[in-house]
Amino acid sequence: MLNISAASLAAGGSAAPLALGIPILVFVAAVVLFTLPTASLPAIAFTVMVLVPDRLLFSSVLTLFPPEVLIMAMWSLRKVLELTRAPRGETKPKGRGPLLAALAITVTWFVIVMLVHTPGRSTVWMVGLVILVAIPTLFSDKGREAAALLKVWPWVGSAIALYSCAQAILQSNPLYDPLYRALGLPAIQHWSVFRADASLAHPLTAGMFFAMTLALCVGQWINTSRRTFAVFALINGLGVISTVSRGSYLAAGFGVAVVVVVALLAGKHFSRGRVVLIVAAFAAFAVFALQSDSFVERSNSTDGLGSASARDDMWSITEATASAYDWLGAGPGTAESASLPFNWKGLPIENSYFQLLISVGIPGLLFFGLFILAALRIGLRERNLAALGAVGALLVAIGGYAAIDGPRTALGLLAFALILVTENSNHADESADAETSEHDVTQRPRGTHRHRTL
């Protein structure tokens, strides 16, 4: 998403009409976004991000600043304007100090590393991080936004997962492949086994998204007792299988395990019978997935074995590159370019944690980890099963491919999951109650708990 240089804007005369139309499109979109409820914008940004692949933005300024970044920037502006008009003396949520401190340290270190090395290559990545992750974290009152996002995510995820299953059956991508061909882009499929990518432009990104949505729906099923979420979980499980991604299988299992463990630790607040049922159902589902013909064929195929072998070289490349920069980082968003002198095979850095080790060094990786832990602490305190499961699935998935320093969707999914996991339930309820009569906002989803400690 965010590590592409500004030189891509000068791609040639053929892109001139498109480049001319982009400002007009952005202006019209901005006008429309100003008329919509502020709380709906993160959900809209999420939906646009999932439906619009990176590959469709390759020839315009939207490659540098994708639609979800622009929409979230608009949301931030409107949120600030709302705060300036809000009455003073409102209750502030407690326990956010560690989260804000970790965020401040992380962003400060990233900026220092960026300025020390090549700011031009890191600026766009940093803009995305600040708009998608940092600024939303600063807003303590985002209960309405989280409620809207939590309502939209399962439906969007399930619709895309159904499309992914259809793609696996058809052995083609009927909606997006024609668009790629019209833009002169090469075909995605180059594996011996067909792997669905749906609207996410790569099976690994699609698998990560479905794994997150699966865990989120399982959490919501436990939270609300609504069978709809059980159906959504099943659909997204099939979506994970359609991508034939071993890392996504692990991510789905870990995300569901997080949900189950937190629910069991929460004791009487959640139905233990439903938790046991989920464990049994997921175990049966995992056996089915691991014994499927596609998975077995992929595991034994030349490209599958080659992928596993390539990952064995990742640490030596990472170690050589990180050492060249004294383990302090080459600059945010520059892992791939910084590793080129030490990567004679031309391999992608198929591990996002290795990417961060190269780009922001050991301090940056530790600071970023502390920030994520501080966010998860809030989710644990609120018993936010859905968000905890989604973040858990993402943290496993990004360890298996070049996500954070590459496709824009990984950072975006992390950002939207963090909006959910850092929501303060008590504060959100108070804010919603105070604003219902004035704005007629939708109340929080049934089943959200207000307990403060595990």
Secondary structure in CASP SS format (residue, H / E / C, confidence):
PFRMAT SS
TARGET T0000
AUTHOR 0000-0000-0000
METHOD secondary structure of the structure
MODEL  1
M C 1.00
L C 1.00
N C 1.00
I C 1.00
S C 1.00
A H 1.00
A H 1.00
S H 1.00
L H 1.00
A H 1.00
A C 1.00
G C 1.00
G H 1.00
S H 1.00
A H 1.00
A H 1.00
P H 1.00
L H 1.00
A H 1.00
L H 1.00
G H 1.00
I H 1.00
P H 1.00
I H 1.00
L H 1.00
V H 1.00
F H 1.00
V H 1.00
A H 1.00
A H 1.00
V H 1.00
V H 1.00
L H 1.00
F H 1.00
T H 1.00
L C 1.00
P C 1.00
T H 1.00
A H 1.00
S H 1.00
L H 1.00
P H 1.00
A H 1.00
I H 1.00
A H 1.00
F H 1.00
T H 1.00
V H 1.00
M H 1.00
V H 1.00
L H 1.00
V C 1.00
P C 1.00
D H 1.00
R H 1.00
L H 1.00
L H 1.00
F C 1.00
S C 1.00
S C 1.00
V H 1.00
L H 1.00
T H 1.00
L C 1.00
F C 1.00
P C 1.00
P H 1.00
E H 1.00
V H 1.00
L H 1.00
I H 1.00
M H 1.00
A H 1.00
M H 1.00
W H 1.00
S H 1.00
L H 1.00
R H 1.00
K H 1.00
V H 1.00
L H 1.00
E H 1.00
L H 1.00
T H 1.00
R H 1.00
A C 1.00
P C 1.00
R C 1.00
G C 1.00
E C 1.00
T C 1.00
K C 1.00
P C 1.00
K C 1.00
G C 1.00
R C 1.00
G H 1.00
P H 1.00
L H 1.00
L H 1.00
A H 1.00
A H 1.00
L H 1.00
A H 1.00
I H 1.00
T H 1.00
V H 1.00
T H 1.00
W H 1.00
F H 1.00
V H 1.00
I H 1.00
V H 1.00
M H 1.00
L H 1.00
V H 1.00
H C 1.00
T C 1.00
P H 1.00
G H 1.00
R H 1.00
S H 1.00
T H 1.00
V H 1.00
W H 1.00
M H 1.00
V H 1.00
G H 1.00
L H 1.00
V H 1.00
I H 1.00
L H 1.00
V H 1.00
A H 1.00
I H 1.00
P H 1.00
T H 1.00
L H 1.00
F C 1.00
S C 1.00
D C 1.00
K C 1.00
G H 1.00
R H 1.00
E H 1.00
A H 1.00
A H 1.00
A H 1.00
L H 1.00
L H 1.00
K H 1.00
V H 1.00
W H 1.00
P H 1.00
W H 1.00
V H 1.00
G H 1.00
S H 1.00
A H 1.00
I H 1.00
A H 1.00
L H 1.00
Y H 1.00
S H 1.00
C H 1.00
A H 1.00
Q H 1.00
A H 1.00
I H 1.00
L H 1.00
Q C 1.00
S C 1.00
N C 1.00
P C 1.00
L C 1.00
Y H 1.00
D H 1.00
P H 1.00
L H 1.00
Y H 1.00
R H 1.00
A H 1.00
L C 1.00
G C 1.00
L C 1.00
P C 1.00
A C 1.00
I C 1.00
Q C 1.00
H C 1.00
W C 1.00
S C 1.00
V C 1.00
F C 1.00
R C 1.00
A C 1.00
D C 1.00
A C 1.00
S C 1.00
L C 1.00
A C 1.00
H C 1.00
P H 1.00
L H 1.00
T H 1.00
A H 1.00
G H 1.00
M H 1.00
F H 1.00
F H 1.00
A H 1.00
M H 1.00
T H 1.00
L H 1.00
A H 1.00
L H 1.00
C H 1.00
V H 1.00
G H 1.00
Q H 1.00
W H 1.00
I H 1.00
N H 1.00
T H 1.00
S C 1.00
R C 1.00
R H 1.00
T H 1.00
F H 1.00
A H 1.00
V H 1.00
F H 1.00
A H 1.00
L H 1.00
I H 1.00
N H 1.00
G H 1.00
L H 1.00
G H 1.00
V H 1.00
I H 1.00
S H 1.00
T H 1.00
V C 1.00
S C 1.00
R H 1.00
G H 1.00
S H 1.00
Y H 1.00
L H 1.00
A H 1.00
A H 1.00
G H 1.00
F H 1.00
G H 1.00
V H 1.00
A H 1.00
V H 1.00
V H 1.00
V H 1.00
V H 1.00
V H 1.00
A H 1.00
L H 1.00
L H 1.00
A C 1.00
G H 1.00
K H 1.00
H H 1.00
F C 1.00
S C 1.00
R H 1.00
G H 1.00
R H 1.00
V H 1.00
V H 1.00
L H 1.00
I H 1.00
V H 1.00
A H 1.00
A H 1.00
F H 1.00
A H 1.00
A H 1.00
F H 1.00
A H 1.00
V H 1.00
F H 1.00
A H 1.00
L H 1.00
Q C 1.00
S C 1.00
D H 1.00
S H 1.00
F H 1.00
V H 1.00
E H 1.00
R H 1.00
S H 1.00
N H 1.00
S C 1.00
T H 1.00
D H 1.00
G H 1.00
L H 1.00
G H 1.00
S H 1.00
A H 1.00
S H 1.00
A H 1.00
R H 1.00
D H 1.00
D C 1.00
M H 1.00
W H 1.00
S H 1.00
I H 1.00
T H 1.00
E H 1.00
A H 1.00
T H 1.00
A H 1.00
S H 1.00
A H 1.00
Y C 1.00
D C 1.00
W C 1.00
L C 1.00
G C 1.00
A C 1.00
G C 1.00
P C 1.00
G C 1.00
T C 1.00
A H 1.00
E H 1.00
S H 1.00
A H 1.00
S H 1.00
L H 1.00
P H 1.00
F H 1.00
N C 1.00
W C 1.00
K C 1.00
G C 1.00
L C 1.00
P C 1.00
I C 1.00
E C 1.00
N C 1.00
S H 1.00
Y H 1.00
F H 1.00
Q H 1.00
L H 1.00
L H 1.00
I H 1.00
S H 1.00
V H 1.00
G H 1.00
I H 1.00
P H 1.00
G H 1.00
L H 1.00
L H 1.00
F H 1.00
F H 1.00
G H 1.00
L H 1.00
F H 1.00
I H 1.00
L H 1.00
A H 1.00
A H 1.00
L H 1.00
R H 1.00
I H 1.00
G H 1.00
L H 1.00
R H 1.00
E C 1.00
R C 1.00
N C 1.00
L H 1.00
A H 1.00
A H 1.00
L H 1.00
G H 1.00
A H 1.00
V H 1.00
G H 1.00
A H 1.00
L H 1.00
L H 1.00
V H 1.00
A H 1.00
I H 1.00
G H 1.00
G H 1.00
Y C 1.00
A C 1.00
A C 1.00
I C 1.00
D C 1.00
G C 1.00
P C 1.00
R H 1.00
T H 1.00
A H 1.00
L H 1.00
G H 1.00
L H 1.00
L H 1.00
A H 1.00
F H 1.00
A H 1.00
L H 1.00
I H 1.00
L H 1.00
V H 1.00
T C 1.00
E C 1.00
N C 1.00
S H 1.00
N H 1.00
H H 1.00
A H 1.00
D H 1.00
E H 1.00
S H 1.00
A H 1.00
D H 1.00
A H 1.00
E H 1.00
T H 1.00
S H 1.00
E H 1.00
H H 1.00
D C 1.00
V C 1.00
T C 1.00
Q C 1.00
R C 1.00
P C 1.00
R C 1.00
G C 1.00
T C 1.00
H C 1.00
R C 1.00
H C 1.00
R C 1.00
T C 1.00
L C 1.00
END
